């Protein structure tokens, strides 16, 4: 029998971080929005971001949904690990009382 260990705190942090990435994906259509060409360093960089933005819009929602799904999966995994741990502890406690 192997020992299964899961750091549910870390798994939950991962889920939270994925949610933040999802929020950024859905709230900022162009990573350069809000920056002037001077802030980006050169007008060509601004143009490259504009070109990138057109392509980004096509794929952003699909990527965002995959990130969101992964965030949900990691949250569910942490909940499942905690639930199993609680159930096993209760079962061991009950079994110990019967001896």
DSSP file (Angstrom, degrees, kcal/mol; ACC not computed):
  #  RESIDUE AA STRUCTURE BP1 BP2  ACC     N-H-->O    O-->H-N    N-H-->O    O-->H-N    TCO  KAPPA ALPHA  PHI   PSI    X-CA   Y-CA   Z-CA
    1    1 A X              0   0    0      0, 0.0     2,-0.3     0, 0.0     0, 0.0   0.000 360.0 360.0 360.0 135.0    0.0    0.0    0.0
    2    2 A X        -     0   0    0      1,-0.0     2,-0.6     0, 0.0     0, 0.0  -0.677 360.0-118.0 -99.8 155.3    1.4    3.4   -0.9
    3    3 A X        -     0   0    0     -2,-0.3     2,-0.6     2,-0.0    -1,-0.0  -0.809  24.3-155.0 -91.9 125.5    1.0    6.6    1.1
    4    4 A X        -     0   0    0     -2,-0.6     2,-0.4     2,-0.0     0, 0.0  -0.891  14.6-179.7-102.7 124.3   -0.8    9.3   -0.7
    5    5 A X        -     0   0    0     -2,-0.6     2,-0.4     2,-0.0    -2,-0.0  -0.984   4.1-178.6-125.5 135.1    0.0   12.8    0.4
    6    6 A X        -     0   0    0     -2,-0.4     2,-1.4    75,-0.1     3,-0.1  -0.995  25.0-142.1-134.8 128.8   -1.6   16.0   -1.1
    7    7 A X     >  -     0   0    0     -2,-0.4     4,-2.3     1,-0.2     3,-0.2  -0.709  23.1-179.4 -87.2  89.8   -0.8   19.5   -0.1
    8    8 A X  H  > S+     0   0    0     -2,-1.4     4,-2.4     1,-0.2    -1,-0.2   0.788  77.7  59.2 -67.1 -26.4   -4.4   20.9   -0.4
    9    9 A X  H  > S+     0   0    0      2,-0.2     4,-2.2     1,-0.2    -1,-0.2   0.939 109.1  43.9 -64.0 -45.1   -3.2   24.3    0.6
   10   10 A X  H  > S+     0   0    0     -3,-0.2     4,-2.3     2,-0.2    -2,-0.2   0.886 112.3  52.6 -66.0 -39.3   -0.9   24.4   -2.4
   11   11 A X  H  X S+     0   0    0     -4,-2.3     4,-2.1     1,-0.2    -1,-0.2   0.911 110.3  48.2 -63.3 -41.6   -3.6   22.9   -4.6
   12   12 A X  H  X S+     0   0    0     -4,-2.4     4,-2.5     2,-0.2    -2,-0.2   0.886 109.5  52.6 -66.3 -38.7   -6.0   25.7   -3.5
   13   13 A X  H  X S+     0   0    0     -4,-2.2     4,-2.6     2,-0.2    -2,-0.2   0.907 108.0  52.0 -61.6 -40.7   -3.4   28.4   -4.1
   14   14 A X  H  X S+     0   0    0     -4,-2.3     4,-2.5     1,-0.2    -2,-0.2   0.926 109.2  49.6 -59.7 -45.3   -2.9   26.9   -7.6
   15   15 A X  H  X S+     0   0    0     -4,-2.1     4,-1.9     1,-0.2    -2,-0.2   0.913 110.9  49.5 -60.6 -43.9   -6.7   27.2   -8.2
   16   16 A X  H  X S+     0   0    0     -4,-2.5     4,-1.9     1,-0.2    -2,-0.2   0.907 111.5  48.9 -62.0 -42.5   -6.7   30.8   -6.9
   17   17 A X  H  X S+     0   0    0     -4,-2.6     4,-2.3     1,-0.2    -2,-0.2   0.886 108.6  52.9 -66.8 -38.5   -3.8   31.7   -9.2
   18   18 A X  H  X S+     0   0    0     -4,-2.5     4,-2.7     1,-0.2    -1,-0.2   0.887 106.9  53.5 -62.9 -37.4   -5.5   30.1  -12.2
   19   19 A X  H  X S+     0   0    0     -4,-1.9     4,-2.6     2,-0.2    -2,-0.2   0.903 107.8  50.3 -63.3 -40.2   -8.6   32.2  -11.4
   20   20 A X  H  X S+     0   0    0     -4,-1.9     4,-2.2     2,-0.2    -2,-0.2   0.905 110.8  48.8 -64.7 -40.3   -6.4   35.3  -11.5
   21   21 A X  H  X S+     0   0    0     -4,-2.3     4,-2.6     2,-0.2    -2,-0.2   0.924 110.9  51.1 -63.4 -43.5   -5.0   34.3  -14.9
   22   22 A X  H  X S+     0   0    0     -4,-2.7     4,-2.3     1,-0.2     5,-0.2   0.927 109.0  51.0 -58.2 -45.6   -8.5   33.6  -16.1
   23   23 A X  H  X S+     0   0    0     -4,-2.6     4,-1.9     1,-0.2    -1,-0.2   0.908 111.0  48.2 -59.8 -42.4   -9.6   37.1  -15.0
   24   24 A X  H  X S+     0   0    0     -4,-2.2     4,-1.7     1,-0.2    -1,-0.2   0.910 110.6  51.8 -64.5 -41.8   -6.6   38.7  -16.8
   25   25 A X  H  < S+     0   0    0     -4,-2.6    -2,-0.2     1,-0.2    -1,-0.2   0.891 117.4  38.0 -61.5 -39.4   -7.4   36.7  -20.0
   26   26 A X  H  < S+     0   0    0     -4,-2.3    -1,-0.2    -5,-0.2    -2,-0.2   0.708 119.9  44.9 -88.4 -19.7  -11.0   37.8  -20.0
   27   27 A X  H  < S+     0   0    0     -4,-1.9     2,-0.5    -5,-0.2    -2,-0.2   0.612 110.2  51.1-100.6 -13.5  -10.5   41.4  -18.8
   28   28 A X     <  +     0   0    0     -4,-1.7    -1,-0.2    -5,-0.2     3,-0.1  -0.828  56.5 179.4-127.5  93.6   -7.6   42.5  -20.9
   29   29 A X  S    S+     0   0    0     -2,-0.5     2,-0.4     1,-0.2    -1,-0.1   0.831  79.9  31.3 -64.3 -31.7   -8.1   41.8  -24.6
   30   30 A X  S >  S-     0   0    0      1,-0.1     3,-2.3    26,-0.1    -1,-0.2  -0.984  73.1-145.2-129.1 121.1   -4.7   43.3  -25.6
   31   31 A X  T 3  S+     0   0    0     -2,-0.4    -1,-0.1     1,-0.3    -2,-0.1   0.727 101.9  53.9 -57.5 -20.2   -1.8   43.1  -23.1
   32   32 A X  T >  S+     0   0    0     17,-0.1     3,-2.2    14,-0.1    -1,-0.3   0.481  77.4 126.2 -93.6  -2.9   -0.6   46.5  -24.4
   33   33 A X  T <  S+     0   0    0     -3,-2.3     3,-0.1     1,-0.3     0, 0.0  -0.293  74.0  24.5 -56.0 136.2   -3.9   48.3  -23.7
   34   34 A X  T 3  S+     0   0    0      1,-0.3     2,-0.4     0, 0.0    -1,-0.3   0.359 101.1 104.9  90.6  -5.7   -3.4   51.3  -21.5
   35   35 A X    <   -     0   0    0     -3,-2.2    -1,-0.3    11,-0.0     2,-0.1  -0.892  63.5-136.6-109.9 139.7    0.3   51.7  -22.5
   36   36 A X     >  -     0   0    0     -2,-0.4     4,-1.9     1,-0.1     3,-0.3  -0.496  29.9-107.8 -84.1 160.3    1.5   54.4  -24.9
   37   37 A X  H  >>S+     0   0    0      1,-0.2     4,-1.1     2,-0.2     5,-0.5   0.871 122.8  55.7 -54.6 -35.6    4.1   53.6  -27.6
   38   38 A X  H  45S+     0   0    0      1,-0.2     3,-0.3     2,-0.2    -1,-0.2   0.896 106.4  49.2 -64.0 -39.1    6.6   55.5  -25.5
   39   39 A X  H  45S+     0   0    0     -3,-0.3    -1,-0.2     1,-0.2    -2,-0.2   0.828 109.5  52.0 -69.2 -31.2    5.9   53.3  -22.5
   40   40 A X  H  <5S-     0   0    0     -4,-1.9    -1,-0.2    -8,-0.1    -2,-0.2   0.676 115.6-119.2 -79.3 -16.7    6.3   50.2  -24.7
   41   41 A X  T  <5S+     0   0    0     -4,-1.1     2,-0.3    -3,-0.3    -3,-0.1   0.038  80.7  26.9 108.6 -27.3    9.7   51.5  -25.9
   42   42 A X  S >><S-     0   0    0     -5,-0.5     4,-1.4     1,-0.1     3,-0.9  -0.951  72.7-119.6-165.6 143.6    9.2   51.9  -29.6
   43   43 A X  H 3> S+     0   0    0     -2,-0.3     4,-2.1     1,-0.2     5,-0.2   0.817 112.4  61.1 -58.4 -30.8    6.2   52.4  -32.0
   44   44 A X  H 3> S+     0   0    0      1,-0.2     4,-2.3     2,-0.2    -1,-0.2   0.850 100.2  54.5 -65.5 -32.4    7.0   49.1  -33.7
   45   45 A X  H <> S+     0   0    0     -3,-0.9     4,-2.4     2,-0.2    -1,-0.2   0.916 106.7  50.8 -66.3 -41.5    6.3   47.3  -30.5
   46   46 A X  H  X S+     0   0    0     -4,-1.4     4,-2.1     1,-0.2    -2,-0.2   0.916 110.9  49.3 -60.3 -43.3    2.9   49.0  -30.2
   47   47 A X  H  X S+     0   0    0     -4,-2.1     4,-2.3     2,-0.2    -2,-0.2   0.887 109.0  52.3 -62.9 -39.6    2.2   47.8  -33.8
   48   48 A X  H  X S+     0   0    0     -4,-2.3     4,-2.8     1,-0.2    -1,-0.2   0.903 109.1  49.9 -63.9 -40.6    3.3   44.3  -33.0
   49   49 A X  H  X S+     0   0    0     -4,-2.4     4,-2.6     2,-0.2    -1,-0.2   0.885 109.0  52.3 -65.5 -37.3    0.9   44.3  -30.0
   50   50 A X  H  X S+     0   0    0     -4,-2.1     4,-1.5     2,-0.2    -2,-0.2   0.923 112.4  45.2 -62.5 -43.7   -2.0   45.5  -32.2
   51   51 A X  H  X S+     0   0    0     -4,-2.3     4,-1.4     1,-0.2    -2,-0.2   0.921 113.8  49.5 -64.3 -44.3   -1.3   42.7  -34.7
   52   52 A X  H  X S+     0   0    0     -4,-2.8     4,-3.2     1,-0.2    -2,-0.2   0.890 104.7  60.1 -60.4 -40.1   -1.0   40.2  -31.8
   53   53 A X  H  X S+     0   0    0     -4,-2.6     4,-2.4     1,-0.2    -1,-0.2   0.875 100.2  54.6 -58.5 -40.5   -4.3   41.5  -30.4
   54   54 A X  H  X S+     0   0    0     -4,-1.5     4,-0.8     1,-0.2    -1,-0.2   0.934 115.4  38.4 -60.4 -45.8   -6.2   40.6  -33.5
   55   55 A X  H  X S+     0   0    0     -4,-1.4     4,-1.2     1,-0.2     3,-0.5   0.877 112.7  58.3 -70.6 -38.1   -5.0   37.0  -33.3
   56   56 A X  H  X S+     0   0    0     -4,-3.2     4,-2.7     1,-0.2     3,-0.5   0.888  99.2  58.0 -59.1 -41.7   -5.3   36.9  -29.5
   57   57 A X  H  X S+     0   0    0     -4,-2.4     4,-0.6     1,-0.2    -1,-0.2   0.848 103.1  55.0 -59.1 -34.5   -9.0   37.8  -29.7
   58   58 A X  H  < S+     0   0    0     -4,-0.8     4,-0.2    -3,-0.5    -1,-0.2   0.863 122.7  24.0 -67.4 -35.8   -9.6   34.7  -31.8
   59   59 A X  H  X S+     0   0    0     -4,-1.2     4,-2.3    -3,-0.5     5,-0.2   0.571  99.2  87.7-108.7 -11.9   -8.0   32.3  -29.3
   60   60 A X  H  X S+     0   0    0     -4,-2.7     4,-2.9     1,-0.2     5,-0.2   0.906  88.5  48.9 -58.9 -47.6   -8.3   34.1  -26.0
   61   61 A X  H  X S+     0   0    0     -4,-0.6     4,-2.4     1,-0.2    -1,-0.2   0.899 111.3  49.8 -64.4 -40.4  -11.7   32.9  -25.0
   62   62 A X  H  > S+     0   0    0     -4,-0.2     4,-1.7     2,-0.2    -1,-0.2   0.932 114.4  44.9 -63.1 -45.0  -10.8   29.2  -25.7
   63   63 A X  H  X S+     0   0    0     -4,-2.3     4,-2.4     1,-0.2    -2,-0.2   0.907 111.3  53.8 -64.0 -42.0   -7.7   29.5  -23.6
   64   64 A X  H  X S+     0   0    0     -4,-2.9     4,-2.7    -5,-0.2    -2,-0.2   0.909 107.8  49.8 -60.5 -42.9   -9.5   31.3  -20.9
   65   65 A X  H  X S+     0   0    0     -4,-2.4     4,-2.5     2,-0.2    -1,-0.2   0.872 109.9  50.8 -66.4 -35.6  -12.1   28.6  -20.6
   66   66 A X  H  X S+     0   0    0     -4,-1.7     4,-2.2     2,-0.2    -1,-0.2   0.905 111.9  47.4 -66.8 -40.3   -9.4   25.9  -20.4
   67   67 A X  H  X S+     0   0    0     -4,-2.4     4,-2.2     2,-0.2    -2,-0.2   0.913 112.2  50.0 -64.8 -42.9   -7.7   27.9  -17.6
   68   68 A X  H  X S+     0   0    0     -4,-2.7     4,-2.1     2,-0.2    -2,-0.2   0.920 110.5  49.9 -61.0 -44.6  -11.0   28.3  -15.8
   69   69 A X  H  X S+     0   0    0     -4,-2.5     4,-2.6     1,-0.2    -1,-0.2   0.907 109.8  50.4 -61.7 -42.9  -11.7   24.5  -16.1
   70   70 A X  H  X S+     0   0    0     -4,-2.2     4,-2.4     1,-0.2    -1,-0.2   0.883 108.7  53.0 -63.8 -37.5   -8.3   23.7  -14.8
   71   71 A X  H  X S+     0   0    0     -4,-2.2     4,-2.0     2,-0.2    -1,-0.2   0.902 110.3  47.2 -62.4 -41.4   -8.9   26.0  -11.8
   72   72 A X  H  X S+     0   0    0     -4,-2.1     4,-2.8     2,-0.2    -2,-0.2   0.908 111.1  51.8 -66.0 -42.2  -12.2   24.3  -11.1
   73   73 A X  H  X S+     0   0    0     -4,-2.6     4,-2.4     1,-0.2    -2,-0.2   0.914 110.3  47.9 -61.9 -43.4  -10.6   20.9  -11.3
   74   74 A X  H  X S+     0   0    0     -4,-2.4     4,-2.2     2,-0.2    -1,-0.2   0.892 112.3  49.2 -67.4 -37.3   -7.8   21.8   -8.9
   75   75 A X  H  X S+     0   0    0     -4,-2.0     4,-2.3     2,-0.2    -2,-0.2   0.933 112.3  48.1 -64.2 -45.0  -10.4   23.3   -6.4
   76   76 A X  H  X S+     0   0    0     -4,-2.8     4,-2.6     1,-0.2    -2,-0.2   0.876 109.5  53.8 -62.6 -37.7  -12.4   20.1   -6.7
   77   77 A X  H  X S+     0   0    0     -4,-2.4     4,-2.9     2,-0.2     5,-0.2   0.938 109.1  47.6 -62.9 -46.2   -9.3   18.0   -6.2
   78   78 A X  H  X S+     0   0    0     -4,-2.2     4,-2.5     1,-0.2    -2,-0.2   0.922 112.8  49.0 -61.0 -43.7   -8.4   19.8   -3.0
   79   79 A X  H  X S+     0   0    0     -4,-2.3     4,-2.4     2,-0.2    -1,-0.2   0.911 112.3  48.8 -61.6 -42.0  -12.0   19.5   -1.7
   80   80 A X  H  X S+     0   0    0     -4,-2.6     4,-2.9     2,-0.2     5,-0.2   0.930 110.7  49.4 -64.8 -46.7  -12.0   15.7   -2.5
   81   81 A X  H  X S+     0   0    0     -4,-2.9     4,-2.5     1,-0.2    -2,-0.2   0.933 113.5  46.6 -58.7 -45.6   -8.7   15.1   -0.8
   82   82 A X  H  X S+     0   0    0     -4,-2.5     4,-2.3    -5,-0.2    -1,-0.2   0.904 113.1  49.5 -63.6 -40.6   -9.9   17.0    2.3
   83   83 A X  H  X S+     0   0    0     -4,-2.4     4,-2.6     2,-0.2    -2,-0.2   0.915 111.9  47.3 -64.7 -43.8  -13.2   15.1    2.2
   84   84 A X  H  X S+     0   0    0     -4,-2.9     4,-2.9     2,-0.2     5,-0.2   0.914 111.6  51.5 -63.7 -42.8  -11.5   11.7    1.9
   85   85 A X  H  X S+     0   0    0     -4,-2.5     4,-2.3    -5,-0.2    -2,-0.2   0.916 111.7  46.9 -60.7 -43.8   -9.1   12.5    4.7
   86   86 A X  H  X S+     0   0    0     -4,-2.3     4,-2.3     2,-0.2    -2,-0.2   0.921 113.7  48.1 -63.8 -44.9  -11.9   13.5    7.0
   87   87 A X  H  X S+     0   0    0     -4,-2.6     4,-2.4     2,-0.2    -2,-0.2   0.909 112.5  48.2 -63.5 -42.6  -13.9   10.4    6.1
   88   88 A X  H  X S+     0   0    0     -4,-2.9     4,-2.7     2,-0.2     5,-0.2   0.909 110.9  50.7 -65.8 -41.1  -10.9    8.1    6.7
   89   89 A X  H  X S+     0   0    0     -4,-2.3     4,-2.4    -5,-0.2    -1,-0.2   0.919 111.6  48.0 -61.9 -42.7  -10.1    9.8   10.0
   90   90 A X  H  X S+     0   0    0     -4,-2.3     4,-2.6     2,-0.2    -2,-0.2   0.907 111.9  49.8 -64.7 -40.9  -13.7    9.3   11.1
   91   91 A X  H  X S+     0   0    0     -4,-2.4     4,-2.7     2,-0.2    -2,-0.2   0.907 112.2  47.2 -65.6 -41.3  -13.7    5.6   10.0
   92   92 A X  H  X S+     0   0    0     -4,-2.7     4,-2.1     2,-0.2    -1,-0.2   0.891 112.1  50.6 -66.5 -38.2  -10.4    5.0   11.9
   93   93 A X  H  X S+     0   0    0     -4,-2.4     4,-1.5    -5,-0.2    -2,-0.2   0.933 112.7  45.9 -63.6 -45.4  -11.7    6.7   15.0
   94   94 A X  H  X S+     0   0    0     -4,-2.6     4,-1.1     1,-0.2    -2,-0.2   0.909 112.4  50.7 -63.9 -43.3  -14.9    4.6   14.8
   95   95 A X  H  < S+     0   0    0     -4,-2.7     4,-0.3     1,-0.2     3,-0.3   0.868 108.4  53.6 -63.6 -35.9  -12.9    1.4   14.3
   96   96 A X  H >< S+     0   0    0     -4,-2.1     3,-0.8     1,-0.2    -1,-0.2   0.819 104.0  55.1 -67.6 -31.9  -10.7    2.2   17.2
   97   97 A X  H 3< S+     0   0    0     -4,-1.5    -1,-0.2     1,-0.2    -2,-0.2   0.780 101.0  60.3 -70.7 -27.3  -13.7    2.6   19.5
   98   98 A X  T 3<        0   0    0     -4,-1.1    -1,-0.2    -3,-0.3    -2,-0.2   0.543 360.0 360.0 -79.4  -7.0  -14.9   -0.9   18.6
   99   99 A X    <         0   0    0     -3,-0.8    -1,-0.2    -4,-0.3    -2,-0.1   0.464 360.0 360.0 -89.8 360.0  -11.8   -2.5   19.9
